[in-house]
Amino acid sequence: MKHSFFNDTPHIMGIVNVTPDSFSDGGQYFSPDAAIEHGLSLIEQGAHSLDIGGESTRPGSNPVSPEEEIRRIVPVIEGLRDKVTHISVDTRYPQTMEAALQAGAGIINDISGLTHDPRSVDIIAEHQVPVIVMHMQGQPKSMQEKVNYNNVMDDVMAFFEGRLEIFGRKRIEKELLVFDPGIGFGKNDEHNLLIIRNIKEFLHFDVPLLLGTSRKSFISRITGDTPVDKRLPGSLASVLWGLDHGVQFFRVHDVAETHQAFTIHNAIKNAGE
């Protein structure tokens, strides 16, 4: 039976950063109470799920320990679990995955695509929970310093092919997977634009896609040093392109605005039918 996480199309995933240094809202929701309040607000605005993160993975960021990550996110998960149907945890550490699942999260979102620690694959295999598998070249601290691909589309495709092979051996159900090509994670602006433009090609895996472009710096560079809080129009342009090209999941900061854009898009699409 298909997991209920996959029922909504399009699916808006609201971002809750419990960090002091995330690129968009670092420190704004660092206390558990503020993060819980923000998460509930995002659900009211139209989010279908929340993605809770305790480690900033912006370019140049320093890693945090799993212990610190757990300390940050578990109280937030516990405060939301009885009010929010789908809680995802944004982590690459197996210790955090276990703690988050025990606390009430039900989805794993791993920027390393379960490559950071081999134990992560075993955790997904054991719990059989939905997992968002992202492509990243390098590590957040230095991933934008020496970006190199033979062909970015082919290389990301090959990464997902390899992941499917390993997941099959570990008996991780394909129906639990979401693929995220990792916009801004070890990619320059041309790579990002090519992936977005050609994102429909990733549907050949028969795995739902997630697009995470919200407020990212490529929007600023293309439009002329646009500050983080002025990147909503560019964010919406990219998610609407994704919606028209088969993307199901959208990880966003601006939930109300994205929800309205999708509502009008759907109304136009269905007018006269």
N, C-alpha and C positions, 0 to 999 in steps of 0.2 A: 504494500500500500504506500502511495506517495505521501511523504511527510508534509504536514500542513504549512510548513515554511514556504513551500513552493506554490501555494494556491493562488496568491495574488499576482496579477500581471497588469500594469507594472508594479513592482514592489519597491517601496521607498524605505531605505534603511537610514534611520537618523543617527548621526554621529554624536557620541558622548565621550569627550576627552577628559579623563581624570588625571590631567598632567599639568605641570607648571610651565611647559615649554613647547606645546604643539604649535605649528606654524600659524593656525588660524585663530584659535581661542585659548591658547595656553594660559593656565592659571584661572580662567574665568569660572570653571566648574571643578576646581581642585578639591574642594571639601565634599564629603559624601552627600550632605544635605543639598548643596547646590547642584550636584550632578544628578541626584534623584529628581529634584524639582525640574531641572532642564529636560531630563528624559521623559517625564510625564507630560511636559508641555509639547514635546515633539510628537508624542502619540496623539495628543489632542489635535495637533496640526495636520495629522494625516499619515504619520509614519506607521508602517506595518511591523517594523522591528527596530530594535536599538542595537548599535554596535558600540560596546564599551571598551575603551582602551586605557591602559595605565602606563604606556611607554610611547613617547613621541618618536615617530619614525620619519620625520622630515629630513631632507638632505642636510648632512652635517651634524645631526643629533647624536648625542652620546647614549649608549645603551644603559638600561637600568637592570638591576638584578631581578630574578623571578620573585624573590621574597618581597622586594619593594613594590613590584607590580601587583602582587597578590594583596598586599596591604592597602593599596589604593583602590582596587576594583571590587573586592569581595563585599565590603559594606554597601556598595552601590547596587550590586546584583541582588543582595539580600533585601534591600529596600524597594526594589522594583519587581521582584519575581512574582508577587501575588497580584500585580496590577498590569503586567505586560506579558503578552503571550509568547513573543519571540525575543529572546535576549541572546545576542552574539557577543563573544569576547574576542577582541583584537589582540592576539598574542602569538609569539613564535616559540614560547617556552612550554614544554610538556608539564612542568610543575604547575604553571598558571592554568593550563587547560584543565587539569584534574581539579584544582581548587575551584575554578569557575563553574565547572559542571556540577560539583558537589554543592555549590552555593545556590544553584538554580538556573544557570545559563544553559542553553540548549543548542547553540551553534558555535562553531569555531571559525574564526577568520584569521588566517595565517599569511602574513606578507611574504614569508619564505616558501610558501607552497608545501609546507611540511618537510622542508629540507634542512632547516636549522639544527634540528635534533632528531635522529631517527626514531626516538621513542614516541614522537608525536604521531607518527603513522600508526603505531600500535594502539595508542589511546583512541584514535578515531575508529580503528578496527574493533576495539573492545566495546566502545559505547555506541557505535553506529549512529552518530549524530551528523547533521548536515555540516559540511566544511567548505569554506571559501578558499580556493587554492589560487594564490596570486603569483605572478611572475615578477621577479626582481633580479636585476643584474648587480652583483656586489652586495655591500652592506650599507645601511642608511648613512653611517658616518662619512663614507667616501664614495657612494654610488654614483655621484654626478661628476666625479673628477676625471675618470678615464672610461667614458662610455664607448663601447665597441661592439658592433654586430657585423656579421657577413651580410645578413638580410634580416631586418628586425622581425618581420612577419614570420619568416621561415624559422628563425631561432626561437621565437615564443611558441610557435606551433610545435616544434621539436620538444620543448620543455614540457608542454602539456601531454604530448604523446608518451614521454618517459614517465610522467606521473601516473598516467592511466595504467601503464604496464605494471608499475610497482603496486598501485592500489589493487589491481586485479589479483596479484599474487597474495596480497594481504586480506583479500576478501572484503574490501571496502566497497559497498554497493555504489554503482555508478549513479543511481538515483539520489544519492546524498551529496553529490558534487555540484559546486558552482565554480566556474573559471573566471578569473579576473586578470586581464593582461597587464595590469600594473602601470597605469599612466603616471609618469613622473618618477618611477622607481628604477633608476639606472637607465634613463632614456632622455635624449635631447628633444627639442621641440619638434623637429622633423619626424623623429620616431613616434612621438605622441600623436601627432596629426595623422600619420600613416596608419597607425593602429586604430584610431577612432574612425577614420574614413573607411577602412577595410574590415571593421569589427565583425561584420556578418560572416566573414570567412571562418571565424572560430566556431560558428554554429555547426560545422561539419563533425565536431566531436559528439554532437547530440547531448551536450551538457549546457545548462543555463549559464548565461553570461552576466557578470557584474561590471558596471562601469563606474569608476571613482575619479571624477574630474573636479569635484566641488572645490572652488576657490583656489585651485592649484596655480603654481607660479608660471606655467606655460601661458596661461591666459594673460597674465601681466606682461610678459615679454612680447607677446604678439600685439597687444593693444597699447603698449607704451607705458610701462612702469605703473600699472594700475594697482593700488593698495589692496590688501586682502579683503577689506570690507566693501570694496567696489567691484568685485568680480562675479557678482550674481548673474548679470546678463550673459557673460561668457560661459558660465557654468550651465545655465539653462539651454543655451544654444547647443552645447555638447550633449546634454542628456536627451534633448529632443531628437537630435541626430541618432543617438543610440536607440531610442524608442522606435524610430522608424526603420531601424536596421536590426531588429531582433533581440535587443538587450532586454532582459527581464528585471534585473536588480540594479538599483541606483543608490549608491552610498553618498549621502548629502548632508551638509550643514543646514541649508535653508529649506526646511521641510514644507512649510506653508506655501512658499512661492513655487516649489517644484510640484506640489500637489495641484495647485491652481493651473499651472502650465499643462500638466497631464490631463486635467479635467477638460480644459478648453480644446486641447489637441484631440481628445477622444470625441468631443461634441462635434467638432468640424469633420472629423473622419466619418462619423455616423449620420451626418445631416442628410435628411431626405430618404433615409432607409426605413 
